[in-house]
């Protein structure tokens, strides 16, 4: 009989592995996960097969959480800039004391508006980061609150207010007979507009809906992963989305494909709309958009036939010229076809984390979209409770009362994300105080006076606050922290709580102010941030990963005196439509290409390539071009090219891709570093935001700059690296 070997001491002493459940917070999708933990170390994550909504789905980014948690380059304590420009480690308490003193000095010298904060996409993955930042600004009476919402898709906030809104919302995706997806790709990005396909198990969900008979129309200059599944793919010329949508509306009106009964009751200005789209003849639209006229008509008829399903837009057209007009016209398509939830129907998402609100089958009247505080730049105003981020660099650089002198950046990377990189870098360097809350040294952190190390997702409690509004069923989830904090790190809300305490103010969250003498817990802040939720938070915590049909929202009947109507032809937007008609569609011989934004599976904006499992997928944001364009330019795949706009030049590594329309360059945004010479382009990519200028075209309501469909020229770089 063979003797059993005695266990090594290390085997005896090793802690037993355990498994916990959580949900991912790399992106908005909130995919549920099982987490294997040994001691304090996360060793593996995987999807949860029996989850009723996700069915085990996770993406490649979320599966790298063990590497993110253990990353030796992760910041685990605060950093303070020395006089010589280098950084030294500092205890977070000491750093916060010094930051608090600087904020007090700046407020006393310049007033509270001089203190700004910016919460980026990373901050939005924390359910209490934005509420805490917003409360901090209320506490110190500063209007200078900025987020990533106003960088890439602000028209989603403002455009519906011009058209009017249906209180119960547009049609559900789960019931759709047809879907019109304009410039978004949820197979790679978690985002889909309301009523669209979301990034929650998108491949399986789309396959099932297609098997049920749902038709799919995709408008995109690239044959994206979503477009490969389309019944009709309109491979449009970048920047011509308003032209196409106006043409589709003209076909609908001419062929009487609209819901006449709905329009008679709820829609005004149809005669003005018809007059505005009349010049957008089929021949003109086909020529401008570089599409087949028969395909445009077929797509219009397919969408109009429905009878259920909505049109929606994504980042691409929202970053292109005339984004408010594009968003408006997409909404008009829905309105003309009566694609709204009717009395007695159920809204697919539960809105479980938010207070009860009216959901009647009626129109909320159109109103001015931007009525917030006036900005100091370009006659803009705040909207949606925040100020327009596209104006922030100039709010820093422009002298005068209210000039921003201090900036707190939470989970964002303005140096590569804000439009007009040259101006942004100048602004970051001009600040008297820059505080960055991030777990890595980003291009923005290089400019910081202090870098505060945050908790990572598995070290904090959370609720799925974004997807709660977009899940295709009422669905509840919650996570506690599943591992202890690694180092002297702070939850984002703790940064604002600590600074408020040092400034002698409270944090007025929706449910009241927390205790300002002893630091609260994550859960206490969640309770205050989501006070009055439709589903009690104690129940949310105990009923994780469950469908909640009893909490479904049923559409109520319209009020007897409901008189508001949709306004599809407001004067200023119809003037913009006339401008579209007058635009030179052929563009400039000097800048014959159009550079469009794209998403990549293995990164979220600038987050991802620091992790080994994702770095293997690529460490640069390639400039993808059609092979025939490369041949015409005598450029080989893998070459470095110069991409020039009227504003600036960047270097990029070019790759051939036959899924892209000729004349188009497709690049992911928010890459690169703080250098404007791109000497590390093969290692870190380059930022497309450098190519645009704050002095160029901007949306008059949102301040949105053109950041996609950018006119550019492409040449081989003089010295290959």
C-alpha positions as CSV (number, residue, x, y, z in Angstrom):
1,X,0.0,0.0,0.0
2,X,1.4,3.3,-1.0
3,X,1.8,5.9,1.8
4,X,0.1,9.2,1.4
5,X,2.5,12.0,1.3
6,X,2.2,14.5,4.2
7,X,1.0,17.9,3.0
8,X,3.5,20.7,2.7
9,X,3.3,23.4,5.2
10,X,2.2,25.8,2.5
11,X,-0.7,23.5,1.6
12,X,-1.8,23.3,5.2
13,X,-1.6,27.0,5.8
14,X,-3.2,28.1,2.5
15,X,-6.7,29.5,3.0
16,X,-9.5,27.5,1.5
17,X,-10.8,28.8,-1.8
18,X,-14.3,30.3,-1.7
19,X,-16.8,31.5,-4.4
20,X,-18.9,34.6,-4.3
21,X,-21.2,36.3,-6.7
22,X,-21.1,39.9,-8.1
23,X,-21.6,41.7,-11.3
24,X,-19.1,43.2,-13.7
25,X,-18.5,47.0,-13.8
26,X,-16.0,47.3,-16.6
27,X,-18.8,48.7,-18.8
28,X,-22.5,49.5,-18.4
29,X,-23.8,46.0,-19.1
30,X,-23.5,44.7,-15.4
31,X,-23.0,41.1,-16.4
32,X,-23.4,38.8,-13.3
33,X,-20.3,36.8,-12.3
34,X,-19.1,34.1,-10.0
35,X,-15.8,35.0,-8.4
36,X,-13.3,32.4,-7.1
37,X,-11.2,33.9,-4.2
38,X,-8.2,32.4,-2.4
39,X,-7.4,34.5,0.7
40,X,-7.7,38.1,-0.6
41,X,-6.8,37.1,-4.2
42,X,-9.3,36.9,-7.0
43,X,-8.2,33.9,-9.1
44,X,-11.0,33.4,-11.6
45,X,-14.3,34.9,-12.8
46,X,-17.1,33.5,-15.0
47,X,-20.6,34.1,-16.0
48,X,-23.5,32.7,-14.1
49,X,-25.3,30.2,-16.3
50,X,-28.6,30.2,-14.5
51,X,-29.0,34.0,-14.5
52,X,-32.4,34.6,-16.1
53,X,-31.3,37.6,-18.1
54,X,-27.7,37.0,-19.0
55,X,-27.6,33.2,-19.1
56,X,-23.8,33.1,-18.4
57,X,-22.8,35.8,-20.8
58,X,-19.7,37.9,-20.1
59,X,-17.4,39.7,-22.5
60,X,-13.6,39.5,-22.8
61,X,-13.0,42.7,-20.9
62,X,-14.9,41.5,-17.8
63,X,-13.0,38.2,-17.8
64,X,-9.8,40.1,-17.1
65,X,-10.9,41.2,-13.6
66,X,-8.4,38.9,-11.8
67,X,-5.5,40.5,-13.7
68,X,-6.9,44.0,-13.0
69,X,-7.1,43.3,-9.3
70,X,-3.6,41.9,-9.2
71,X,-2.0,44.3,-11.6
72,X,1.4,45.3,-10.1
73,X,1.1,48.7,-11.7
74,X,-2.3,49.4,-10.1
75,X,-2.1,52.5,-7.9
76,X,-2.7,51.4,-4.3
77,X,-2.0,54.7,-2.5
78,X,-2.2,58.4,-3.2
79,X,0.5,60.2,-5.2
80,X,1.6,63.8,-4.7
81,X,3.5,65.8,-7.3
82,X,6.9,67.1,-6.1
83,X,8.4,70.4,-7.0
84,X,10.5,68.8,-9.7
85,X,7.4,67.3,-11.4
86,X,7.9,63.7,-10.2
87,X,5.5,61.9,-7.9
88,X,5.8,60.6,-4.4
89,X,3.5,58.3,-2.4
90,X,1.4,60.0,0.2
91,X,-1.2,58.8,2.7
92,X,-4.7,59.5,1.5
93,X,-5.5,61.4,4.7
94,X,-2.6,63.8,4.2
95,X,-3.3,64.2,0.5
96,X,-7.0,65.0,1.2
97,X,-6.0,67.5,3.9
98,X,-3.8,69.3,1.4
99,X,-6.4,69.2,-1.4
100,X,-9.0,70.5,1.0
101,X,-6.8,73.5,1.9
102,X,-6.2,74.2,-1.8
103,X,-9.9,74.1,-2.6
104,X,-10.7,76.4,0.3
105,X,-8.1,78.9,-1.0
106,X,-9.4,78.7,-4.5
107,X,-13.1,79.2,-3.4
108,X,-12.1,82.2,-1.3
109,X,-10.0,83.7,-4.1
110,X,-12.3,83.0,-7.1
111,X,-15.7,81.8,-5.9
112,X,-17.2,78.3,-5.9
113,X,-17.7,78.2,-9.6
114,X,-13.9,78.0,-9.9
115,X,-14.0,74.4,-8.6
116,X,-15.1,71.9,-11.3
117,X,-15.4,68.1,-11.4
118,X,-15.5,65.7,-14.4
119,X,-16.9,62.2,-14.0
120,X,-15.9,60.0,-16.9
121,X,-17.1,56.7,-18.2
122,X,-15.1,54.8,-15.6
123,X,-16.8,56.8,-12.8
124,X,-20.2,55.8,-14.3
125,X,-19.5,52.2,-13.5
126,X,-19.8,53.1,-9.8
127,X,-23.4,53.6,-8.8
128,X,-22.6,56.3,-6.3
129,X,-19.8,58.2,-8.0
130,X,-22.0,60.6,-9.9
131,X,-24.6,61.2,-7.1
132,X,-21.7,62.0,-4.8
133,X,-20.0,64.4,-7.2
134,X,-23.3,66.1,-8.0
135,X,-24.1,66.5,-4.2
136,X,-20.6,68.0,-3.6
137,X,-21.3,70.7,-6.2
138,X,-24.6,71.5,-4.6
139,X,-22.9,71.7,-1.2
140,X,-20.2,74.2,-2.3
141,X,-22.6,76.0,-4.6
142,X,-20.6,75.4,-7.8
143,X,-22.3,74.9,-11.1
144,X,-19.1,73.5,-12.7
145,X,-20.3,69.8,-12.7
146,X,-19.3,67.9,-15.9
147,X,-19.6,64.3,-17.0
148,X,-18.9,62.2,-20.1
149,X,-22.6,62.4,-21.0
150,X,-22.0,65.7,-22.7
151,X,-19.0,64.5,-24.7
152,X,-20.4,61.9,-27.1
153,X,-24.2,61.7,-26.9
154,X,-25.7,64.8,-25.3
155,X,-28.4,65.0,-28.0
156,X,-30.0,62.0,-26.4
157,X,-30.8,64.3,-23.4
158,X,-31.8,67.4,-25.4
159,X,-33.3,66.3,-28.7
160,X,-36.4,64.6,-27.2
161,X,-37.3,67.8,-25.5
162,X,-37.6,69.6,-28.9
163,X,-39.8,66.9,-30.3
164,X,-41.8,66.3,-27.2
165,X,-41.7,63.0,-25.4
166,X,-44.1,60.1,-25.0
167,X,-44.4,59.7,-21.2
168,X,-44.5,55.9,-21.5
169,X,-41.6,55.7,-23.9
170,X,-41.1,54.2,-27.4
171,X,-41.8,50.5,-28.2
172,X,-40.0,47.7,-26.3
173,X,-37.2,45.8,-27.9
174,X,-38.6,42.5,-26.7
175,X,-41.8,43.0,-28.7
176,X,-40.2,44.6,-31.8
177,X,-41.1,43.4,-35.2
178,X,-38.5,45.6,-36.7
179,X,-35.4,47.4,-35.4
180,X,-33.7,50.4,-37.1
181,X,-30.2,50.7,-35.6
182,X,-28.4,53.9,-36.7
183,X,-24.7,53.9,-35.9
184,X,-24.5,51.6,-32.9
185,X,-23.1,48.1,-32.3
186,X,-24.2,46.4,-29.1
187,X,-22.4,43.2,-30.1
188,X,-19.2,45.1,-29.1
189,X,-20.4,48.0,-26.9
190,X,-22.8,47.5,-24.1
191,X,-24.9,50.4,-25.2
192,X,-28.1,50.4,-27.1
193,X,-30.7,53.2,-27.1
194,X,-33.9,52.8,-25.3
195,X,-36.0,50.2,-27.2
196,X,-32.8,48.9,-28.9
197,X,-30.7,45.8,-28.5
198,X,-28.6,46.1,-25.3
199,X,-25.3,44.5,-24.6
200,X,-26.9,42.0,-22.2
201,X,-26.2,38.6,-23.9
202,X,-26.7,40.3,-27.2
203,X,-25.7,37.5,-29.6
204,X,-28.2,35.0,-28.1
205,X,-30.9,37.6,-27.8
206,X,-30.6,38.8,-31.3
207,X,-30.5,35.3,-32.7
208,X,-33.8,34.5,-30.9
209,X,-35.5,37.7,-31.9
210,X,-34.5,37.1,-35.6
211,X,-35.8,33.5,-35.3
212,X,-39.1,35.1,-34.1
213,X,-39.3,37.0,-37.3
214,X,-37.9,40.4,-36.2
215,X,-36.4,42.4,-39.1
216,X,-33.2,44.4,-38.7
217,X,-32.1,47.5,-40.6
218,X,-28.6,48.8,-39.8
219,X,-27.2,52.2,-41.0
220,X,-23.5,52.2,-40.6
221,X,-20.5,53.0,-42.9
222,X,-18.9,49.8,-41.6
223,X,-20.2,46.3,-41.8
224,X,-20.2,45.9,-38.1
225,X,-20.9,42.7,-36.1
226,X,-24.6,43.9,-35.9
227,X,-24.7,44.8,-39.6
228,X,-23.7,41.2,-40.5
229,X,-27.1,40.1,-39.1
230,X,-29.1,42.8,-40.9
231,X,-31.9,42.2,-43.4
232,X,-30.9,45.5,-45.0
233,X,-27.5,47.2,-44.3
234,X,-27.4,50.8,-45.5
235,X,-23.6,51.4,-45.8
236,X,-23.9,55.2,-45.6
237,X,-21.4,57.8,-46.4
238,X,-20.3,59.2,-43.0
239,X,-22.0,62.4,-41.9
240,X,-25.0,61.9,-44.1
241,X,-27.4,60.5,-41.5
242,X,-29.7,63.6,-41.5
243,X,-29.9,63.3,-45.3
244,X,-30.9,59.7,-45.2
245,X,-33.4,60.1,-42.4
246,X,-35.0,63.1,-44.1
247,X,-35.3,61.0,-47.3
248,X,-36.9,58.2,-45.4
249,X,-39.4,60.5,-43.8
250,X,-40.2,61.9,-47.3
251,X,-40.9,58.4,-48.6
252,X,-43.1,57.6,-45.6
253,X,-45.2,60.8,-46.1
254,X,-45.4,60.3,-49.9
255,X,-46.5,56.7,-49.6
256,X,-48.7,57.3,-46.6
257,X,-46.8,54.7,-44.5
258,X,-47.5,56.6,-41.3
259,X,-49.9,55.8,-38.5
260,X,-52.6,58.3,-39.5
261,X,-54.8,57.7,-36.5
262,X,-52.0,58.3,-34.1
263,X,-50.7,61.3,-35.9
264,X,-54.1,62.9,-36.1
265,X,-54.4,62.7,-32.3
266,X,-50.9,63.3,-31.1
267,X,-48.7,65.0,-33.8
268,X,-48.6,68.6,-35.0
269,X,-46.7,70.4,-37.8
270,X,-47.0,67.6,-40.4
271,X,-47.4,70.1,-43.1
272,X,-44.2,71.9,-42.1
273,X,-42.3,68.6,-41.8
274,X,-43.5,67.6,-45.3
275,X,-42.3,70.9,-46.8
276,X,-38.9,70.6,-45.0
277,X,-38.2,67.1,-46.4
278,X,-39.7,67.7,-49.9
279,X,-36.3,68.6,-51.4
280,X,-34.7,65.4,-50.2
281,X,-35.7,63.4,-53.3
282,X,-34.7,59.8,-53.6
283,X,-32.1,60.5,-56.3
284,X,-30.5,63.3,-54.2
285,X,-30.4,61.1,-51.0
286,X,-29.0,58.1,-52.8
287,X,-26.3,60.2,-54.4
288,X,-25.4,62.1,-51.2
289,X,-25.4,58.9,-49.0
290,X,-23.8,56.7,-51.7
291,X,-26.6,54.2,-51.4
292,X,-28.9,52.4,-53.8
293,X,-32.2,54.1,-54.1
294,X,-34.1,50.8,-54.0
295,X,-32.4,49.9,-50.7
296,X,-33.5,53.2,-49.1
297,X,-37.1,52.6,-50.1
298,X,-37.0,48.9,-49.0
299,X,-35.6,49.9,-45.6
300,X,-38.2,52.6,-45.2
301,X,-41.0,50.3,-46.0
302,X,-39.6,47.5,-43.8
303,X,-39.5,49.9,-40.8
304,X,-42.9,51.4,-41.5
305,X,-44.5,47.9,-41.8
306,X,-43.6,47.1,-38.2
307,X,-46.0,47.1,-36.7
308,X,-43.9,47.3,-33.5
309,X,-40.2,48.4,-33.1
310,X,-38.2,51.6,-32.9
311,X,-35.4,53.6,-34.5
312,X,-32.4,54.7,-32.4
313,X,-29.0,56.1,-32.8
314,X,-25.6,55.6,-31.3
315,X,-22.2,57.2,-30.7
316,X,-21.3,57.4,-34.4
317,X,-24.0,59.8,-35.6
318,X,-24.1,61.5,-32.2
319,X,-20.5,62.5,-32.7
320,X,-20.9,63.4,-36.4
321,X,-22.1,66.8,-37.8
322,X,-25.6,67.9,-36.8
323,X,-26.2,65.3,-34.0
324,X,-29.3,67.0,-32.6
325,X,-30.9,67.0,-36.0
326,X,-30.0,63.3,-36.5
327,X,-31.4,62.4,-33.1
328,X,-34.5,64.4,-33.7
329,X,-35.2,62.8,-37.1
330,X,-34.8,59.3,-35.7
331,X,-37.4,60.3,-33.1
332,X,-39.7,61.6,-35.9
333,X,-39.6,58.2,-37.6
334,X,-40.9,56.6,-34.4
335,X,-43.6,59.3,-34.0
336,X,-44.9,59.0,-37.5
337,X,-45.2,55.3,-37.2
338,X,-46.8,55.5,-33.7
339,X,-44.1,53.4,-32.1
340,X,-45.1,54.2,-28.6
341,X,-46.3,52.1,-25.6
342,X,-50.0,52.2,-25.3
343,X,-52.4,52.1,-22.4
344,X,-52.3,48.8,-20.6
345,X,-48.9,47.7,-22.1
346,X,-45.9,47.1,-19.9
347,X,-42.5,48.9,-20.1
348,X,-39.8,46.3,-20.5
349,X,-37.3,47.8,-18.0
350,X,-38.3,48.0,-14.4
351,X,-36.7,51.3,-13.2
352,X,-36.5,49.5,-9.9
353,X,-33.9,51.8,-8.4
354,X,-35.7,55.1,-9.2
355,X,-38.8,56.7,-7.7
356,X,-42.2,56.1,-9.1
357,X,-43.1,58.5,-11.9
358,X,-46.1,58.9,-14.2
359,X,-46.1,56.7,-17.2
360,X,-49.2,57.7,-19.1
361,X,-50.1,57.2,-22.8
362,X,-49.7,60.8,-23.7
363,X,-47.3,63.4,-24.9
364,X,-45.2,65.6,-22.7
365,X,-45.1,69.0,-24.5
366,X,-41.9,70.1,-26.2
367,X,-39.8,72.7,-24.3
368,X,-36.5,74.4,-24.4
369,X,-33.8,71.8,-24.0
370,X,-31.0,73.8,-22.4
371,X,-32.3,75.9,-19.5
372,X,-29.5,75.4,-17.0
373,X,-26.8,77.8,-15.8
374,X,-25.2,79.9,-18.6
375,X,-21.7,78.8,-19.6
376,X,-19.0,81.4,-20.2
377,X,-18.3,80.0,-23.6
378,X,-20.1,80.1,-27.0
379,X,-23.4,81.2,-25.5
380,X,-24.1,77.7,-24.2
381,X,-26.2,76.7,-21.2
382,X,-26.2,73.7,-18.9
383,X,-28.7,70.9,-19.5
384,X,-29.6,67.7,-17.7
385,X,-28.3,69.1,-14.5
386,X,-24.7,69.6,-15.7
387,X,-22.5,71.9,-17.8
388,X,-21.3,71.1,-21.4
389,X,-18.0,69.3,-21.2
390,X,-17.0,70.4,-24.7
391,X,-16.6,73.9,-23.3
392,X,-14.6,73.0,-20.2
393,X,-11.1,73.5,-21.6
394,X,-12.1,77.1,-22.6
395,X,-13.8,77.6,-19.2
396,X,-10.3,76.9,-17.7
397,X,-8.3,79.0,-20.2
398,X,-10.6,82.1,-20.6
399,X,-9.9,84.8,-18.0
400,X,-12.7,86.5,-16.1
401,X,-15.1,85.8,-13.3
402,X,-16.1,82.2,-12.9
403,X,-12.9,80.8,-14.5
404,X,-12.3,77.2,-13.5
405,X,-9.1,76.9,-11.5
406,X,-9.5,73.5,-9.8
407,X,-10.6,70.3,-11.4
408,X,-11.4,66.9,-9.9
409,X,-11.4,64.1,-12.5
410,X,-13.1,60.9,-11.4
411,X,-12.7,57.8,-13.7
412,X,-12.0,59.8,-16.8
413,X,-9.1,60.6,-19.1
414,X,-9.7,64.1,-20.6
415,X,-6.2,64.3,-22.2
416,X,-7.2,61.7,-24.8
417,X,-11.0,61.9,-24.6
418,X,-11.9,65.6,-24.7
419,X,-12.1,67.1,-28.3
420,X,-9.2,69.3,-29.4
421,X,-6.3,67.6,-27.6
422,X,-4.0,70.6,-28.0
423,X,-6.4,72.9,-26.2
424,X,-7.2,70.2,-23.6
425,X,-3.5,69.7,-22.7
426,X,-3.0,73.5,-22.5
427,X,-6.0,73.7,-20.1
428,X,-4.9,70.8,-17.9
429,X,-1.5,72.5,-17.6
430,X,-3.1,75.8,-16.7
431,X,-5.1,74.7,-13.7
432,X,-4.0,75.7,-10.2
433,X,-5.2,72.3,-8.8
434,X,-5.8,69.1,-10.7
435,X,-6.9,66.0,-8.7
436,X,-7.3,62.7,-10.6
437,X,-9.1,59.7,-9.1
438,X,-7.8,56.7,-11.1
439,X,-6.3,53.3,-10.5
440,X,-3.6,53.8,-13.2
441,X,-1.3,56.6,-14.4
442,X,-3.2,57.9,-17.4
443,X,-2.2,60.7,-19.7
444,X,-4.4,63.0,-17.6
445,X,-2.8,61.8,-14.3
446,X,0.6,62.9,-15.7
447,X,-0.7,66.5,-15.3
448,X,-2.1,66.0,-11.8
449,X,-1.1,67.6,-8.6
450,X,-2.6,64.6,-6.7
451,X,-3.6,61.2,-7.9
452,X,-6.0,59.4,-5.5
453,X,-6.2,55.6,-5.8
454,X,-9.8,54.3,-5.9
455,X,-11.3,51.0,-5.0
456,X,-11.8,48.6,-7.9
457,X,-15.2,47.1,-8.5
458,X,-14.8,43.9,-6.5
459,X,-13.9,46.0,-3.4
460,X,-17.1,47.9,-3.1
461,X,-20.9,47.5,-3.0
462,X,-23.0,48.5,-6.0
463,X,-26.3,48.3,-7.8
464,X,-26.7,48.3,-11.6
465,X,-27.9,51.9,-11.7
466,X,-27.6,52.4,-15.5
467,X,-28.9,49.1,-16.9
468,X,-31.7,49.2,-14.4
469,X,-33.3,51.6,-16.9
470,X,-32.4,49.5,-20.0
471,X,-32.8,45.8,-19.0
472,X,-35.3,44.1,-21.2
473,X,-37.2,42.8,-18.1
474,X,-37.6,44.2,-14.6
475,X,-34.5,42.6,-13.0
476,X,-32.9,43.2,-9.7
477,X,-29.3,42.8,-8.7
478,X,-26.8,44.0,-6.0
479,X,-23.3,43.2,-5.0
480,X,-21.5,43.6,-1.7
481,X,-17.7,43.9,-1.8
482,X,-16.3,40.4,-2.4
483,X,-12.7,41.1,-1.4
484,X,-11.1,43.5,1.0
485,X,-9.5,46.7,-0.2
486,X,-6.0,46.4,-1.5
487,X,-4.0,49.4,-0.2
488,X,-4.9,52.9,0.9
489,X,-7.7,53.3,-1.6
490,X,-11.0,55.2,-1.5
491,X,-14.4,54.7,-3.1
492,X,-15.1,57.7,-5.4
493,X,-17.9,58.8,-3.1
494,X,-15.5,58.8,-0.2
495,X,-13.3,61.3,-2.0
496,X,-16.1,63.8,-2.2
497,X,-17.3,63.0,1.4
498,X,-13.9,63.6,2.8
499,X,-13.4,66.9,0.9
500,X,-16.9,68.1,1.9
501,X,-16.0,67.3,5.5
502,X,-12.8,69.4,5.3
503,X,-14.7,72.3,3.7
504,X,-17.3,72.1,6.5
505,X,-20.3,71.3,4.2
506,X,-22.7,68.3,3.9
507,X,-23.5,66.1,0.9
508,X,-27.2,66.6,0.0
509,X,-28.0,63.3,-1.6
510,X,-31.6,62.6,-2.7
511,X,-32.3,60.8,0.6
512,X,-30.6,63.4,2.7
513,X,-27.1,64.1,3.9
514,X,-25.0,61.4,5.4
515,X,-23.3,61.6,8.8
516,X,-20.3,64.0,8.3
517,X,-18.5,63.0,11.5
518,X,-17.9,59.3,10.9
519,X,-17.5,58.0,7.4
520,X,-20.6,56.0,6.3
521,X,-20.5,52.7,4.6
522,X,-21.1,52.1,0.8
523,X,-24.6,50.7,1.6
524,X,-25.5,53.8,3.6
525,X,-24.6,56.0,0.7
526,X,-26.4,53.7,-1.8
527,X,-29.5,54.1,0.4
528,X,-29.3,57.9,0.3
529,X,-28.5,58.0,-3.5
530,X,-31.4,55.8,-4.5
531,X,-33.9,56.8,-1.8
532,X,-37.5,56.3,-2.7
533,X,-36.7,53.5,-5.2
534,X,-39.7,51.6,-6.7
535,X,-38.3,48.4,-5.2
536,X,-37.1,48.8,-1.6
537,X,-33.3,48.6,-1.5
538,X,-33.4,45.9,1.2
539,X,-35.4,43.7,-1.2
540,X,-33.0,44.5,-4.0
541,X,-30.2,43.3,-1.8
542,X,-31.9,40.0,-0.9
543,X,-33.4,39.3,-4.4
544,X,-30.3,39.3,-6.5
545,X,-30.4,38.2,-10.1
546,X,-34.1,37.8,-10.2
547,X,-36.8,38.9,-12.6
548,X,-39.4,41.1,-10.9
549,X,-42.7,40.8,-12.9
550,X,-44.7,42.1,-10.0
551,X,-42.7,45.4,-10.2
552,X,-43.4,45.8,-14.0
553,X,-44.6,49.3,-15.0
554,X,-48.0,49.3,-16.7
555,X,-48.8,52.3,-18.9
556,X,-51.7,54.3,-17.5
557,X,-54.4,56.0,-19.7
558,X,-54.0,59.5,-20.9
559,X,-55.5,62.3,-18.8
560,X,-58.9,63.4,-20.1
561,X,-57.5,66.8,-20.8
562,X,-54.2,65.7,-22.4
563,X,-53.7,68.2,-25.3
564,X,-49.9,68.3,-25.8
565,X,-48.7,67.1,-29.3
566,X,-45.4,66.2,-30.8
567,X,-43.6,69.0,-32.8
568,X,-41.6,67.3,-35.5
569,X,-40.7,70.6,-37.3
570,X,-39.3,73.1,-34.9
571,X,-38.0,76.1,-36.7
572,X,-34.3,76.0,-35.8
573,X,-34.0,72.3,-36.6
574,X,-35.7,72.7,-39.9
575,X,-33.2,75.5,-40.6
576,X,-30.5,73.0,-39.9
577,X,-32.1,70.6,-42.3
578,X,-32.0,73.3,-45.0
579,X,-28.3,73.8,-44.2
580,X,-27.8,70.0,-44.8
581,X,-29.3,70.4,-48.2
582,X,-26.9,73.3,-49.0
583,X,-23.8,71.5,-47.7
584,X,-21.1,70.5,-50.2
585,X,-21.4,66.8,-50.0
586,X,-18.4,66.2,-52.2
587,X,-16.1,67.7,-49.5
588,X,-12.7,69.1,-50.1
589,X,-10.0,67.7,-52.3
590,X,-7.5,68.5,-49.6
591,X,-9.4,66.2,-47.1
592,X,-11.0,63.5,-49.2
593,X,-11.5,60.8,-46.5
594,X,-13.9,60.7,-43.5
595,X,-12.6,59.4,-40.2
596,X,-15.3,57.7,-38.1
597,X,-15.3,56.5,-34.5
598,X,-15.6,52.8,-33.6
599,X,-15.7,50.5,-30.6
600,X,-13.3,47.6,-29.9
601,X,-14.2,44.4,-28.1
602,X,-11.1,44.3,-25.9
603,X,-11.1,47.9,-24.5
604,X,-13.4,50.5,-23.1
605,X,-12.2,53.8,-24.4
606,X,-8.7,54.1,-23.0
607,X,-9.1,51.2,-20.5
608,X,-7.8,47.7,-21.2
609,X,-4.5,47.5,-22.9
610,X,-2.6,47.6,-19.5
611,X,-3.8,44.0,-18.9
612,X,-2.0,41.1,-20.5
613,X,-5.1,39.2,-21.7
614,X,-6.3,42.3,-23.5
615,X,-2.9,43.6,-24.7
616,X,-2.6,40.4,-26.8
617,X,-5.6,41.7,-28.8
618,X,-3.7,44.8,-29.8
619,X,-2.0,47.8,-28.2
620,X,-2.8,50.4,-30.8
621,X,-5.9,51.8,-32.3
622,X,-5.4,50.8,-35.9
623,X,-6.6,53.1,-38.7
624,X,-8.8,50.6,-40.6
625,X,-9.2,51.3,-44.3
626,X,-10.6,49.6,-47.4
627,X,-7.9,47.5,-49.2
628,X,-8.6,49.3,-52.4
629,X,-7.8,52.7,-50.7
630,X,-4.5,51.3,-49.5
631,X,-3.6,50.2,-53.0
632,X,-4.5,53.6,-54.4
633,X,-2.3,55.3,-51.8
634,X,0.5,52.8,-52.2
635,X,0.3,51.9,-48.5
636,X,0.8,48.5,-47.0
637,X,-1.0,47.1,-44.0
638,X,1.1,47.7,-40.9
639,X,2.6,50.9,-42.3
640,X,2.5,54.1,-40.3
641,X,0.4,56.8,-41.9
642,X,-0.1,60.5,-41.3
643,X,-3.8,61.5,-40.9
644,X,-4.2,65.2,-41.3
645,X,-7.3,67.4,-40.7
646,X,-7.6,71.1,-40.9
647,X,-6.7,71.3,-37.2
648,X,-3.8,68.8,-36.7
649,X,-1.9,65.7,-37.7
650,X,-1.7,62.3,-36.0
651,X,0.2,59.1,-36.8
652,X,-1.6,55.7,-37.0
653,X,-0.8,52.2,-37.8
654,X,-3.0,51.3,-40.8
655,X,-4.8,48.0,-41.4
656,X,-6.9,46.7,-44.3
657,X,-10.5,45.9,-43.6
658,X,-13.0,45.1,-46.4
659,X,-16.0,45.7,-44.1
660,X,-15.4,49.5,-44.4
661,X,-16.7,51.7,-47.1
662,X,-14.2,53.2,-49.5
663,X,-13.1,56.7,-48.5
664,X,-13.6,55.9,-44.8
665,X,-11.1,55.5,-42.0
666,X,-12.4,53.7,-38.9
667,X,-10.5,54.3,-35.6
668,X,-11.3,53.9,-31.9
669,X,-11.1,57.1,-29.9
670,X,-9.6,57.8,-26.5
671,X,-6.2,56.2,-27.2
672,X,-2.7,57.5,-27.1
673,X,-1.0,59.7,-24.5
674,X,-0.1,63.2,-23.7
675,X,2.6,63.5,-26.3
676,X,1.4,65.2,-29.5
677,X,4.1,63.6,-31.6
678,X,2.9,60.0,-31.3
679,X,6.3,58.5,-31.1
680,X,4.8,55.4,-29.3
681,X,2.0,54.9,-31.8
682,X,2.6,51.2,-32.1
683,X,2.5,50.8,-28.4
684,X,-0.3,53.1,-27.2
685,X,-2.0,54.4,-30.4
686,X,-2.9,58.0,-31.0
687,X,-5.9,60.2,-30.0
688,X,-8.4,61.1,-32.8
689,X,-9.6,64.0,-30.6
690,X,-6.5,65.9,-31.7
691,X,-8.0,66.3,-35.2
692,X,-10.9,68.5,-34.2
693,X,-11.0,72.1,-33.0
694,X,-13.2,73.9,-30.5
695,X,-13.2,76.7,-33.0
696,X,-14.9,74.4,-35.6
697,X,-18.5,73.4,-36.0
698,X,-20.4,72.7,-32.9
699,X,-24.0,72.0,-31.9
700,X,-25.6,75.3,-30.8
701,X,-27.6,73.6,-28.0
702,X,-25.3,71.0,-26.6
703,X,-21.9,72.4,-27.6
704,X,-21.1,69.1,-29.1
705,X,-18.1,69.2,-31.4
706,X,-17.7,67.1,-34.6
707,X,-15.7,64.1,-33.5
708,X,-16.7,61.6,-36.2
709,X,-17.1,61.9,-39.9
710,X,-14.0,64.2,-39.7
711,X,-12.6,65.3,-43.1
712,X,-9.0,64.1,-43.3
713,X,-6.2,63.3,-45.7
714,X,-4.0,60.2,-45.5
715,X,-0.4,59.8,-46.6
716,X,2.4,57.5,-45.8
717,X,4.5,58.7,-42.9
718,X,7.9,60.0,-44.1
719,X,9.8,57.8,-41.7
720,X,8.4,54.4,-40.9
721,X,9.0,53.3,-37.4
